[in-house]
């Protein structure tokens, strides 16, 4: 590998795009139509990496959710929420993969994801990563839904908190309040991000009232900007801050909990930050595609000053320990080894040229991270 290939996979620059347009709220089919069209539009604008906002498929739960909810209205909304969630993989994700391949662009899109395990019916707040060849790179489920979000989403296990090597550089992402989890951001930085995506349901203030979330139309008060700018500087990476947009026209007719909706702050506000935390684009409000050209030189120069995982690291003083849960297939493999007889264990150890004691120790370490 040549030195220059360590940044943006050797490219002089990449062009990123944030799609800031409303989905068809709780209508997966129409939302996918919009997604495919917008991917092509962004690609025609020269984008190599195309991002959508938090749970863009098929809409953030902007409605009120609590024990005081009207039963009949709540049942209608939650049924639609379930029926329009995304399965990964599925025919729906195949459409997105085909659109990414046609566009020759990496696509990162937020979704309400229904667990594909037939025994589970939990929905997750998920980021889906698709490469420019139309292959699913992976998915990240929000590890801790914020405040009332816990009424609609489960907690992700952290196994998808990964940075992916692509033709356009190393790309990772976190969801909204995860940017306030300092160790989560440190974990992403430790994997060598070139480009980081932060997704949010809108740009909002928490301190002015009368509602808890009020629009930030000036770019001064939304905490997401401060967190993303800090991440850009700390990671020495470009940061795409994708903020959601929703309007009355995109809501279904007769939406049962319309009187509880707070979409006033969902006006966009997306931005892109350079590796020293300076805004390169935005915040932009309204229906738009936000573009930014990201030169590799900016990363190289930022790293010359502060290289968080290199010359600026003090591994003798600090360490980071991460304990993601192991996905189902890996768990099944561990259980199979645990239940194997002595002869089978010896054969497995021999095939890997290790001792049986080393095999058993390794399995015990892995098993300690499995869900009970």
C-alpha positions in Angstrom: 0.0 0.0 0.0 1.2 3.5 -0.8 1.0 6.1 1.9 -1.6 8.2 0.1 -4.0 5.2 0.1 -4.5 5.5 3.8 -6.7 8.6 3.2 -9.9 8.4 1.1 -8.6 5.2 -0.5 -6.0 7.2 -2.4 -8.4 9.8 -4.0 -7.5 13.4 -4.1 -11.1 14.3 -3.0 -14.5 12.8 -2.7 -17.9 14.5 -3.0 -20.5 13.9 -0.3 -24.2 14.7 -0.4 -26.9 14.8 2.2 -30.4 14.3 1.0 -32.6 16.6 3.0 -36.2 15.9 1.8 -39.2 14.5 3.5 -40.0 10.8 3.2 -43.6 9.6 2.6 -44.4 9.3 6.3 -45.2 5.7 7.3 -45.4 4.7 3.7 -42.4 2.5 2.9 -43.1 1.9 -0.8 -43.4 5.6 -1.6 -40.4 6.4 0.5 -38.3 3.9 -1.4 -39.4 5.5 -4.6 -38.2 8.9 -3.3 -35.0 7.4 -2.1 -34.1 5.8 -5.4 -34.9 9.0 -7.3 -32.8 11.1 -4.8 -29.9 8.8 -5.0 -29.8 9.2 -8.8 -30.2 13.0 -8.5 -27.3 13.2 -6.0 -25.1 11.0 -8.2 -25.9 13.3 -11.2 -24.6 16.1 -9.0 -21.3 14.2 -8.7 -21.8 12.6 -5.2 -19.6 9.6 -4.2 -21.2 9.3 -0.8 -25.0 9.9 -0.3 -26.5 10.1 3.2 -30.1 10.4 4.5 -31.3 11.4 8.0 -32.3 9.4 11.1 -35.1 6.8 10.4 -35.7 8.3 7.0 -37.5 5.0 6.1 -40.3 5.7 6.8 -40.2 8.6 9.2 -39.2 9.5 12.7 -41.9 9.0 15.4 -42.7 12.7 15.9 -46.0 11.9 17.6 -46.8 11.8 21.3 -46.3 8.4 22.9 -47.4 7.6 26.5 -50.0 6.0 28.7 -52.3 8.9 28.1 -52.5 8.1 24.3 -55.9 7.6 22.9 -56.2 3.9 22.4 -57.8 3.7 19.0 -55.5 6.4 17.5 -52.4 4.8 19.1 -53.3 1.4 17.7 -53.7 2.8 14.2 -50.3 4.6 14.3 -48.3 1.8 15.9 -49.7 -0.7 13.4 -48.6 1.5 10.5 -45.3 2.0 12.2 -44.8 -1.8 12.3 -46.1 -2.5 8.8 -43.8 0.1 7.2 -40.6 -0.9 9.0 -37.7 -2.3 7.0 -36.4 -5.8 7.0 -32.6 -6.3 6.3 -32.1 -7.9 3.9 -35.2 -7.9 1.9 -36.6 -7.0 -1.6 -36.7 -3.4 -0.2 -33.0 -3.3 0.5 -32.3 -4.9 -2.9 -33.9 -1.9 -4.5 -31.7 0.4 -2.5 -28.6 -1.7 -3.3 -29.5 -1.5 -7.0 -29.9 2.2 -6.8 -26.5 2.6 -5.1 -24.8 0.4 -7.7 -26.4 2.4 -10.6 -25.2 5.6 -8.9 -21.7 4.2 -8.2 -22.1 5.8 -4.8 -21.9 4.6 -1.1 -25.4 5.1 0.4 -26.1 5.4 4.1 -29.7 5.6 5.1 -31.6 5.7 8.4 -34.5 3.4 8.9 -37.0 1.9 11.3 -35.7 -1.7 11.1 -37.9 -4.6 12.1 -35.8 -7.5 13.6 -35.6 -10.3 11.1 -35.5 -13.0 13.8 -38.9 -14.7 13.5 -39.2 -14.8 17.3 -38.7 -11.0 17.7 -40.9 -8.1 16.7 -38.8 -5.3 18.1 -38.1 -2.3 15.9 -34.7 -0.6 15.9 -33.4 2.9 15.0 -30.9 1.7 12.4 -28.3 3.1 9.9 -27.9 0.9 6.8 -24.6 1.1 4.9 -24.5 0.1 1.2 -21.4 0.3 -0.9 -21.1 1.6 -4.5 -21.2 -2.0 -5.9 -24.6 -2.6 -4.4 -23.5 -4.7 -1.5 -24.7 -4.3 2.1 -21.7 -3.4 4.2 -23.5 -3.6 7.5 -26.0 -1.9 9.8 -25.8 0.0 13.1 -28.7 0.0 15.6 -28.9 2.9 18.0 -27.5 1.6 21.3 -29.6 3.8 23.5 -32.9 5.4 22.4 -33.2 8.9 23.9 -36.0 9.8 26.4 -39.4 8.8 25.0 -37.8 7.1 22.0 -37.5 4.1 24.4 -41.2 3.5 23.9 -40.8 2.7 20.2 -37.2 1.3 19.7 -35.1 -1.4 21.3 -31.5 -1.0 22.3 -28.9 -2.0 19.8 -26.1 -4.4 20.9 -23.2 -2.4 19.5 -22.1 -5.2 17.1 -22.7 -2.8 14.1 -20.7 0.1 15.5 -18.1 -0.4 12.7 -16.1 1.7 10.3 -16.3 0.4 6.7 -13.5 0.5 4.1 -15.0 1.6 0.8 -13.7 2.8 -2.6 -14.1 6.4 -1.3 -12.5 6.0 2.1 -13.3 4.7 5.6 -16.8 5.5 6.7 -18.7 5.2 10.0 -21.7 6.7 11.6 -23.6 7.3 14.9 -27.2 8.2 15.6 -28.3 11.4 17.3 -27.7 11.2 21.0 -24.9 8.6 20.6 -22.7 11.7 19.8 -23.0 12.5 23.5 -21.6 9.1 24.4 -18.0 10.0 24.5 -16.7 6.5 24.5 -18.8 5.6 21.5 -17.2 8.4 19.5 -13.8 7.3 20.8 -14.5 3.8 19.5 -15.4 5.2 16.0 -12.2 7.3 16.0 -10.1 4.3 17.0 -11.1 2.6 13.7 -9.7 5.3 11.5 -12.7 7.2 10.1 -12.1 9.4 7.0 -15.7 10.4 6.9 -18.3 10.2 9.8 -22.0 10.5 9.5 -24.2 11.9 12.3 -28.0 11.7 11.8 -30.7 13.6 13.6 -34.5 14.1 13.3 -34.0 17.9 12.8 -32.0 20.8 14.3 -33.6 21.8 17.6 -33.2 23.8 20.8 -34.0 22.3 24.2 -34.0 25.4 26.4 -36.3 28.0 24.9 -39.9 26.6 25.0 -42.8 26.4 24.8 -42.1 22.9 23.5 -39.2 20.8 24.7 -37.9 20.7 21.1 -38.1 24.0 19.3 -36.5 24.7 15.9 -33.0 26.1 15.7 -33.2 28.3 12.6 -29.9 30.1 13.2 -27.5 27.2 13.7 -26.4 28.6 17.1 -28.1 26.3 19.7 -28.4 22.8 18.3 -26.1 20.6 20.4 -25.6 18.3 17.4 -23.5 20.9 15.6 -21.2 21.3 18.6 -20.8 17.6 19.0 -20.2 17.0 15.3 -17.7 19.8 15.1 -15.8 18.3 18.0 -15.9 14.9 16.4 -14.4 16.3 13.2 -11.5 17.8 15.1 -10.9 14.8 17.4 -11.2 12.3 14.6 -9.4 14.4 12.0 -12.2 13.4 9.7 -14.9 15.0 7.6 -18.3 14.9 9.4 -21.6 14.9 7.6 -24.4 16.2 9.9 -27.7 15.0 8.4 -30.8 16.6 9.9 -34.4 15.4 9.1 -37.1 17.3 7.4 -40.9 16.7 7.6 -43.8 18.8 6.4 -47.6 18.5 6.5 -47.8 17.5 2.9 -45.8 14.4 3.5 -48.1 13.1 6.3 -50.9 10.6 5.5 -54.4 11.9 5.3 -56.2 11.4 8.5 -53.1 10.6 10.6 -54.6 9.5 13.8 -52.2 11.3 16.2 -51.8 14.5 14.2 -52.7 16.7 17.1 -49.7 15.3 19.1 -47.1 15.8 16.3 -44.1 18.1 16.8 -42.6 18.5 13.3 -42.0 22.3 13.7 -38.3 21.7 14.3 -37.9 19.2 11.4 -36.8 21.7 8.8 -33.4 20.3 8.0 -30.3 22.2 9.0 -27.8 19.7 7.5 -24.1 20.6 7.4 -20.6 19.3 6.6 -17.6 20.0 8.7 -13.9 19.8 7.8 -11.4 17.8 9.9 -10.6 20.9 12.0 -14.3 21.5 12.8 -14.9 24.3 10.3 -18.2 24.3 8.4 -17.7 23.5 4.7 -21.4 23.6 3.9 -24.5 24.6 5.8 -26.5 24.6 7.9 -29.0 24.4 5.0 -32.7 24.5 5.7 -35.6 23.4 3.5 -35.9 20.7 0.8 -32.4 20.4 -0.7 -29.4 18.2 -1.4 -26.4 19.5 0.5 -23.1 18.9 -1.3 -19.5 19.3 -0.2 -16.1 18.4 -1.8 -13.8 16.8 0.7 -10.0 17.0 -0.2 -7.7 14.3 1.2 -5.1 17.0 2.0 -7.4 18.4 4.8 -7.2 15.1 6.6 -3.4 14.8 6.2 -2.8 18.3 7.5 -5.1 17.9 10.4 -3.4 14.7 11.4 0.0 16.5 11.3 -1.2 18.7 14.2 -3.4 16.3 16.2 -3.3 12.5 15.4 -5.6 11.2 18.1 -4.7 7.5 17.6 -1.1 8.2 16.7 1.4 10.7 18.1 -1.3 12.3 20.3 -2.3 9.1 21.9 -1.1 8.2 25.4 -1.8 4.4 25.5 0.3 4.2 28.7 -2.3 6.3 30.5 -5.6 5.5 28.8 -7.3 2.5 27.2 -10.7 1.9 25.7 -12.6 -1.4 26.2 -15.5 -2.2 24.0 -17.9 -5.1 24.6 -20.4 -5.5 21.7 -22.7 -8.4 21.7 -22.1 -11.2 19.3 -24.6 -11.7 16.4 -26.8 -14.8 16.4 -24.7 -17.0 14.0 -21.5 -16.4 16.0 -23.4 -17.2 19.2 -24.6 -20.5 17.7 -21.0 -21.4 16.7 -19.8 -20.7 20.2 -22.5 -22.8 21.8 -21.7 -25.7 19.3 -18.1 -25.7 20.4 -19.1 -25.5 24.1 -21.3 -28.6 23.6 -18.8 -30.6 21.5 -17.2 -33.8 22.9 -13.5 -34.2 23.6 -12.7 -35.7 20.2 -14.4 -32.9 18.3 -12.6 -30.3 20.4 -9.3 -31.9 19.6 -10.0 -31.9 15.9 -11.1 -28.2 16.0 -7.9 -27.3 17.9 -5.7 -29.3 15.5 -7.3 -27.6 12.4 -6.3 -24.2 13.8 -2.9 -25.5 15.0 -3.5 -24.6 18.6 -3.9 -26.6 21.8 -7.2 -27.7 23.2 -6.6 -25.6 26.3 -6.1 -22.5 24.1 -9.3 -23.3 22.2 -11.3 -23.6 25.4 -9.8 -20.4 26.8 -10.7 -18.5 23.6 -14.3 -19.8 23.7 -14.7 -18.9 27.3 -13.6 -15.3 26.5 -16.0 -15.0 23.6 -18.9 -16.6 25.5 -18.5 -14.0 28.3 -19.8 -11.4 25.9 -22.9 -13.4 24.8 -26.4 -12.3 25.9 -27.7 -14.4 28.7 
